[in-house]
Amino acid sequence: MEFLKSINQVNLSGVLFKNMNLKKNIIQFLDKHDLATISEIGKELNVSTPKIISTINELLEENLLHDNGKIESTGGRRANQFKLATGSVFFMGVEVSKYHISLGIMDLNKNLLQKPSNIPFKLKNSQDSLEKLIDIINDFINGTSIPKSKILRIGINLTGRINQVTGHNYNFFQFTDLPIREFIENAIGIKTLIDNDARAMAFAEYCSGIVEKEKNILFINLDYGIGLGIIINGEIYYGKSGFSGEFGHNPIYDNEMICQCGKKGCLETEASGFAVVRNIQDKLRAGFGSILQRDHKKIEDITLEEIVIACNQDDTLAIECVSVVGEKLGKAVASLINIFNPELVILGGLLSTTNEFIRVPIKSSLNKYSASLVNNDTQLKTSKLGLSAGVMGACLLVRRTIFSTE
């Protein structure tokens, strides 16, 4: 049975199951080592040479592997090297943010083939919002040069409490009888996975971003809200039901501000993109000046995206409001460092693209509020992947599910 026709079958057993796992193991090995010979693969996987040869020939026929030619040799017969093929199969990533959707395609070699596109969108818990999401995904697929049949999986990142196993999102799109993953999958016709946006971004940085040898990592997603992706011993930490990482909804403050979750005093009420927008709007109404007023835009229509641009253009008011939020964030992140003692904390998401304007006040608060011994153990870095992290993470997560032998 062909590999690509059997990957979606869950009841493989016996010889078929063993052959499938061997193919997955070969792909995983080449993913780590780029190039390898039959001898090297067989030795690593402890499989006989004839079996490796026949399996590699099958993968070559399905265009999943590429024969890279013979290696240099000082004597004896030269061996052929093999690598993962490009152009054979693809993975699609969809990042759903509050006010836009980003989409992208990744090949088998983890190359993102185009810069993720930002399409205007308003995330709401409504049928119209869900139908718009499906329309945008279908339009993107129809507009790409890649045949739909070659897209093996779609990964979709959403904010909120998500059980990636059952496919439920407990904050959005709860009005269908089916899990939202299954509903979207049926509408598009491609097997789909959903996951939390911060977890996907953390995984992208771990696989292809700023992470080097670190295995214990916290990824802070600084957008309108605040998300947390946790990696422990090199594995994503999901929690019992997939609800880990709701960092922004910790009841930190004794205030009367209603959070997006409906409760009062959450971290997000004073230390998030929402807080930055609210603070700037309040100061503009009070008469403070900013380049945000250049286009005579209504104050209530100013977005976080515009504030980030203003900040990076050295707008004093934007820098001040981002810095205030950074100091509050730093205090909250200090508690995470005291609890987890991670090797690395990564700042990602839209607010992180203000670079030192958000990083410096966070670092200052970390120095002030975290235990010095623990703080000295932890590096603080900004995302390497930037605003591509969400789409890349979605692609990488579905890629992992396909080639996992578990």
N, C-alpha and C positions, 0 to 999 in steps of 0.2 A: 504493500500500500504506500502511495506517495506521501512524503512527509507533509507537504502543504495541505493535502486533503484530510490528513488524519489528526492534525494538531487540535482540532476542535472536538475530537471524540474523547469522552471522559472514561469510557469503559474498556480501553485497550488492556489486553492481558497477554500473558505468555510471550511468545516470540515477537509479536508485534510491539508489545510494550518495551521489551528489551531493545529492539532495533530503534524504536523512537528515542529512548533515553540515550542510546549510544550516539545518535545523530546530534542530540542536544548537547551532550558532553563534548563532542568534537567542536561544535560551534562555540561553546563556552571557552574551550581551550584556545581556539584561534582568536577569540575576542580578547583574551588576556595577552597572548603572545604575538599577535599579528600574523607572523609567518611560522610555519612548522612543516617538518617532513613527516612521512608516514611512520618512520621509526620513532621520532620524538613523540608523536601522538600516541602510538601504541604503548610506548614505555610509560607515559604519564597515566594513561587510562588502564593499563594492565590488560590489554586486549591483544589477541594474536594478530600478526601482520596480515594474513589473508582476510580476516574479518574487517580490519581497518581499511584495507584496499577496496573491498567490495562496498563498504559503507560510504567511503569517500567518492567512489564512482557514482553511487546513487545521488549523493549531494551535488556532484558536478553536473549530472544530467538534469537536476532540478534547478540549476543555476544558482545554488546557494553558496557554492565554493568556486574559487578561481585557481587554476594551475598557474603559479607564478614563475614556472621554469625551473631549471636545474641550478643548484647551488654550486659555488666554487669548491673544488676538491683538489687536494694535493696528491691524490692517487686513488685508484679504484673507481667503481661506478658512481657517477654523480646522482644524487637524489633530487627528486622534485620537491619544491616547496608549495604549500597551499595557503590560501588566505580567504577570508570572507569576501563574497562577490558583492558588487554594487549593482543596483538596477534590478535586482530580482524581487525583493519584497520591501515593503515600507510600513511605517507606523505613523499614525496621525495623532497629534497632540492638540488639545483644545483647552485654553485657560479662560475661565469665565470670571471676569471681575465685575465690580459693581456697575461700571459705566462703559465697559467695552469687552470684546472677545478677541483673543489672540489665537491664531491657528498656525500650524506648521506641519511639515512632513519630514521624517527622519528615515535614512536608509539603514541597511543592516550593519554598516560600519559606524553607526552613531553620528553620522554627518547630518546636520540640519540643513536641508536643501534650499531653504529660503528664509529670509528674515521673517519672523512671525508678524502677521498682519494684525493691525488694531482696527476692529470694526465697531462702530458705535452700538451700544446695547445697554439696556437698563435691566439689571437683575431684580426681578420681583417674584414673589411666590404666587404666580398667576399662570393660567393656561396660555394667555397671549405671550408671556415671556418665554415659556417653554417652547411654544410653536416657533417663535422667532429664533430661538437657539437652534432648533432643528433645521430651519430654513437656511440659516447662515452656514451650518456645517455642510448641508447638501450642496449649497451654492459653491462653497469652497472646493468640494470634491469634484463637482462638475467643471470647475474652472481650471483645475490642475491638469497637466499633461500626463499624469500618472494614472493608469487604468485602475478603476475602482477594485477590480479583482485582485490587484497586487497589494492593496492596503489590508494588512492582516488584522489589525486592531485599531481601535480609536480609544485614546485615553482622555478623559475629561476631568479637569480640576475645578472644584467648586469650594467656596467658603462654607464653613459650618460643620456641624456634627455629621460625619459620614461613616457608615459601615461599608467598607470597600468589599467585604465578602458577600453581603446580601444585596448590595447595590442601592441601599436607601440613603437619602439625604434627609435628615430630620429637621432641617431649617428651611429648605426650599423644595417645591414641587412635590408636596405630599398628597395632592388631591387625586392621584391616579391609583387604581387598584393594584397596578404592578409597581415593583421597585423602579425608581427613576432610571436606573441603568438599563433595565429590561425594556422599558418604554421607549427610550431613545434608540436602543439597539434595534428594536422592531421597526421603528420609523425610518432608520437609515439603512439597515440591511448589512451592517458590519458589526462583528462582535465588539462590545464596548466595556470599558472599565471606568469607574469613577473613583476619585480619591480626593482627599483634602488638599487644597492648594499649597499650604505651607509644607506639608510632607513631601509633595512632589518636587517642590523647589529644593528642599533639603537633599533629596535623593539625586537630583541633577548636579548639585554642587559636589556631592560625594563622589559621583561617578566621573564627571567631566568638568568640574569647576575648580574652585579655590582649594579644595581639600587635597592634602598630600598623603601623609601616612596616618593621619588622625582617624580614630575609630569611634570616639565619643564626642558628639557634635550637637550643638543647638543651633537651629536656623530660625532667626526672628524675621517674620514677614511683615514689613512695615508698609502698610497700604492705608486705605481708609480705616480698616480695622487692624488688629494685631493678631497674627497667627504664629504658631510655634511648631516646627518640625524637629523631632527628637530622633537621633541615631545613637544607639548604644551597642558597643562591640561590633560596629559595622552593619547593624541591622536596624531598619526603621522600627521605632517603638509605636505600636498602635493603641495599646491599652486593651482592656477586655472586649469592648464593643467597637473599637475604632474611633473613640472620642478623645484620644489624647491630644494635647496641644492647644486647648482652649485658653491660652494665656491671657488674651485680652478681656476675658470675662471673669477674672479674679476680682472679688469685691474689695478693692484697695482703698477707695476714698469714701469719706463720710460726707457725701453731697446728695443733692436732690436731682441730679442729672439722670435722665432716662437713657439707658444704653440701647443699642440696636437689638439686644436680646430681650429687652423689656424690663430689665431690673435696674436698680440704682447703684451708683458708686463703682461700676466696673472700671478697670484700668483704661479701657478704651474711651471712657468719658473725658479723660484729661490728658491722655498720653497716646494719641493716635492721629492718623490723617484727618479723621473727623474733627478732632480737637484743634488741629492746625487751621483747618478751614473755618471753624467757628470763631476762633480767636482773631484771625485776620479780618473776617467780616465785621466783628464787633469793633475792632480798632479803626477800620475804614469808616464805619458809621460815626465813630467818635472824632473823626477829623484827621487821622493820621494819613500821611501820604505814601504812595507806592506806585510802581510802574504798572501794577495790576489795574490801575484806573485809566491807563492810556487810551484804551479803546472805548471808554465811556460805557463799559459793561455794567449791568446791574450787579450790585454787591452780592445779592443772594445767588447769583449764577456763577460766581467764581469757583473754580474747581481746584482740587489738589494738584492735578497735572499742571495747571497754570502757575500755582504757587511754587512748585518745584522749579519750573523754568525761571521764574522771577528770582528765586533764591540763587540759582546758578548764574544769574546775571547781576549778582551782588546787590539785590534789593534789600535795603536795611530792615524793613518791616518783615519781609518774608524770612530773612535769616534769624531775626529775633524770635519769631513765633516758632520756627523749627527748633531753635536752640532750647527754648523753654520746654517743649515737648521732649526733646532729647534728654534733658536732665531728669525728667520724671520717668522716662523709659529706663534710663540707666539705673535708677534706684530699684525698679522692678526686676530688671535683668540681673542685678546683683543678688537678689534672692534666689534666682535660678542657678546662678553660679555657686552660691553657698550650698544649695541642695544637690546639684548634679556633679559638681567638680569636673566640668567638661574640659577637653583639650582645646576646643575651638568653639567660639561663638561667631556665627556669620550673620551680618546684617544684609537683608535683601528686601525686595519689593520697591515700590515707587519712591517712598521717602528716602531709601538708602541711596538713591541716585543724586541726592544733594551732597553726597560724599562727606567731606570733613565737617560740613555744617551740622550734620546729625551725629557723626561718629565722635567728634571731639567732646561734646557735652555728655554723650552716653559714657565714654571712657572716663571722664572726670567723675561722674556719679559712681561708676564701678569702683574706682579707686577709693571713693569716700565711704561706700556702704557695704562692699563685700569684704570678707575676711582676707587679709593680705596674703596669707599662705595660699589660699584657694585662688585668689585673683592672679597671683603670679604664675599659677599653673595654666591659666587660660589665655589663649590668644583671641584677639578681637579683630576680625577682618570683614571687609565689605565683599559682597557677592562678585564673583568674577564673571558670571553669566548675565548679570543685570536683568533686564526685563525679558530676556529669552529663557530664564530659568524655569518658568512655569510650563511653557510648551515643551521644553526639553525634558523636564521631569515627567510629564504625562507620557511622552513617547518612550522614555526609558523604563517606566514602570510597566507599560504593556509589553514592551520587548522582553523584560525580565519574566513576566508571567508565561510567555510563549515558550521560552527556552529553559525554564526551570524544570528540574527533574524530580522535584518534590511532589 
